[in-house]
Amino acid sequence: MEKLFSDDIKSFLKVVCDNEDIACFDEAVEYYDELKRKTDKIIKAEFDYVTMPKDEQLERIKQYLMKQYQADKVELTLKEEKDLIGGFVLKVGDHVYDNSLSGKMRKLQQKLTWR
């Protein structure tokens, strides 16, 4: 165990075990990962698509996100979503960039029902 984990992790595991808080372990690990990414200037994003983007397009998306969020690296998760009909949805934290046909149709429907 001494060789596997850093002192911080060993200390954390000791506190979790001493307090019998193993139920919150997953949440704590997620929070730790989030803080580590923030410290290392890494952002996590999800890209939902209908048609798989080309490598050049993915690189431009990553460059845009790094500039927008002052990050050094982007962890981009790709997920195929046929329900979008066309376009894409990009999620970064609480921000959602919806450039999908289904999203545009939903917005149009909302405008029409408000009139």
SVG drawing of the C-alpha trace seen along z (x, -y; Angstrom):
<svg xmlns="http://www.w3.org/2000/svg" viewBox="-50 -36 57 38">
<polyline fill="none" stroke="black" stroke-width="0.4" points="0.0,0.0 2.9,-2.3 4.1,-2.1 0.7,-2.3 -0.7,-5.5 0.6,-9.0 0.5,-10.3 -2.6,-12.3 -4.5,-9.3 -3.4,-7.1 -4.5,-9.8 -7.8,-10.1 -8.4,-6.3 -7.5,-6.3 -10.1,-8.9 -12.7,-7.1 -12.1,-3.9 -11.8,-5.4 -15.2,-7.1 -16.8,-4.2 -17.8,-6.5 -17.2,-4.0 -20.7,-4.8 -19.5,-8.3 -16.2,-7.0 -17.4,-7.3 -18.6,-10.8 -15.3,-11.8 -13.3,-10.3 -15.3,-12.2 -14.8,-15.4 -11.0,-14.7 -10.8,-14.1 -12.7,-17.4 -10.3,-19.3 -7.3,-17.6 -8.5,-18.6 -9.1,-22.2 -5.5,-22.4 -4.0,-20.9 -6.2,-23.1 -8.0,-20.2 -11.6,-20.5 -14.0,-17.6 -16.6,-17.8 -19.1,-15.6 -19.8,-15.8 -23.1,-14.1 -23.3,-13.7 -25.3,-12.0 -22.5,-11.7 -19.0,-11.1 -16.9,-14.2 -13.6,-14.1 -10.3,-14.4 -9.7,-17.9 -13.2,-19.0 -12.5,-17.4 -9.2,-19.2 -10.9,-22.5 -13.5,-21.8 -10.7,-21.1 -8.8,-24.2 -12.0,-26.3 -12.7,-24.8 -9.1,-25.4 -9.4,-29.0 -12.9,-29.5 -12.1,-28.0 -8.4,-28.9 -7.4,-25.2 -4.3,-23.3 -6.0,-20.1 -9.5,-18.8 -10.9,-15.4 -13.6,-15.0 -16.0,-12.1 -17.8,-11.2 -21.3,-9.8 -23.5,-8.9 -27.1,-10.2 -29.4,-9.4 -32.2,-11.3 -30.5,-14.6 -31.6,-14.1 -28.7,-16.2 -26.0,-18.5 -24.4,-18.1 -24.7,-19.0 -21.6,-20.0 -21.7,-19.8 -19.1,-21.4 -20.0,-21.4 -23.3,-23.3 -23.0,-24.8 -24.8,-23.1 -24.2,-24.2 -27.1,-22.7 -26.6,-22.9 -28.9,-19.9 -31.9,-19.8 -34.0,-18.4 -32.9,-21.3 -33.8,-23.8 -37.2,-22.2 -37.8,-22.3 -37.0,-26.1 -39.3,-26.7 -42.1,-24.8 -41.6,-26.9 -41.7,-30.2 -44.9,-29.1 -46.6,-28.0 -45.8,-31.4 -47.6,-33.3"/>
</svg>
